[in-house]
Amino acid sequence: MKLPNSKNAYISSSKLLDIMTALRSGNGCPWDKEQTAESLKPFLVEETYEVLEALDEGDPKKIKEVITSPHGVKYLIEGSIQTPTGTYIKLRTIWIIDSGQDYPRFVTAYPL
């Protein structure tokens, strides 16, 4: 199964800022804590393209669960992503296609 309309996937700027803030907080790794908004820009663009590429692949093994509710259809997607330090981490992302919409909206992501 492929995430429908993945080419139109939407990640709000406020959601990205929330993630960056969490990574740079007291619970983040040392590398993340050292970063500034300016130093993160190249990685943000690169990681966004990697996530979109993974969504476009539509590997059925990566979509772990599809949940339908009155609010829309939620997709739980798992995969690996390369960190700026070169290591790989397993990651779960959650996307939803809201009722009445035809594009996926990013909800959250967390390491596995």
Disulfide bonds with the S-S distance in Angstrom:
none
